[in-house]
Amino acid sequence: MDKANRRQFLKKSTLTAGALAFPHIAIGQGSGSPNSRINCAVVGCGGMGSFAVRQAAKENLVAMCDLDLANAGRAFKEHEKVPKYKDFRVMMDKMHKEIDAVSISTPDHTHFAAAMCAMEHGKHVFVQKPLAHNIWQVRTLRKAARHYGVVTQMGNQGHTFEGMRRIKEWTDAGVIGDVREVVTWTNRPNKPWFVPPASFPAPTSPIPEGFDWDLWQGPVAHRDYSKHYAPVTWRGWWPYGCGALGDIGCHTFDAPFWALDLGLPTKVDVVRTPPPHEEFIPMNGTLVTYHFPARGEKPPVTMKWYEAGFDVPKPKRWDAEKPLPEGGGMYMEGTKETLFHEGMRPNSPMLTPSSRFQAMKPELAKIDRLPALGKGPIDEFYRAIKGEIEAPGSNFEYAAPLTEVVLLGALAQRSGRTIEWDAEAMKVKGEPEMDAWIKEPARPGWAYGESLWA
């Protein structure tokens, strides 16, 4: 869509009488001065966005955008003098000359449009996980990052953890041996994020005061508002979220994806309970199995993802009486050792059983350490903009294929069928009807990125 047509959709009023002028600091485009302050805009100012606001305020917070006054009220009140908007398209149209970087913490279905809008204006972008809602979008974001030459980062916090670096170090040093099997699990879907309505279609509700429902839907076809969609339980609805995989997968897959250089799978199998509705995720148990081909001298890998409702098998090397943590975790079965971490992120990775880990600690301590890039994903993002590091660890070159792995699993969950993935063609073999989920249609005024594929 050309700029003239898009402006037809930007006739939304700001939340304040106008945008205040701020002095522009030319951080963007690699000025590389570590003493300069970055002019930051934040899209989505409640929840995870509230942390983005606090981080931006340490630099120079010049604009805030949120369409839900209840969600953003506290952050808005704390920064009363900062210009505020409901529509990020309006914000970028009015304030692009004052903005260097944009942090995006919105529901999954609007990540792509917000990030593309910012990058089209030459802005560096930080996007919460998962990177986008469909595979075409994540690949387009990767193309856009290259095309516009901006700094990018996805907010999978665990990638910045010391434990993540230990896993990579141990694996690269050959401590684990060859890995052919990875097991991951979660206790989700669960409340309060995943709650199906008692009946379908979801009963309509009055739109909450201060909540712009039409803007919230963004690129998705309009439907009447229901409290079962937003503001909390959108993750369980396929038009808006990507299920428990979209919620947790970018965290829990991160360590094996990075350490084993997994790349993209050729096949994804699924076992699931029937979903309550075609638009809602399966709630009572899903097992997704990824099949990754050999990578050079590295053998093929099978990676399993267990959701609530399935019993997770224990590792082959494990403390006999010790239960697996119910909340989630990951282990890699190697020919030499088994590597394990509890929870969705690698806070404290270890070798199992615990007696083996204690015995191996002197050897593990001799392995060269990878340097930290920053104190969390947003700090890495800002450091890269200032030229203090070359790139954040979860930049779009890395985050796009990681998210594609997550979305392929979600595609199997949604369809209930095996995915034979032709990565080069970006298609499921023999399943042309899935094309509409791989690249979803966008409402007028919300289409981005087509020119990058010309």
Protein Blocks (a to p, Z undefined) as FASTA:
>chain_A
ZZklmmmmmmcccfbfbdcddddddfbgolopakbccddddehjehjllmmmmmmmmmmc
fbdcdfbfklmmmmmmmmmmbccdfblklmmmmmmmmpfbdcddddfklmmmmmmmmmmn
opacdddddfblbfklmmmmmmmmmmnopacddddfklmpmklmmmmmmmmnomnopafb
dcdddfbdcdfkbccdfbdcdddddddehiafklmnmmaccddddfklpmklmmmpmklm
gojmlmmmmmmmmmmmmmnonmpafbdcddddddfbfkbccfkbpcdddddddehjbccd
ddddddehiacdddfbdcfklccdfkbccddddfkbccddedjbdfbgcdddfklmmmmm
mmmmmpccdddfbecjklmmmmmmnopafbdfklmklmmmmmmmmmmmmmmmmnopacdd
dfknopaehilklmmmmpccddehiaghklmmZZ
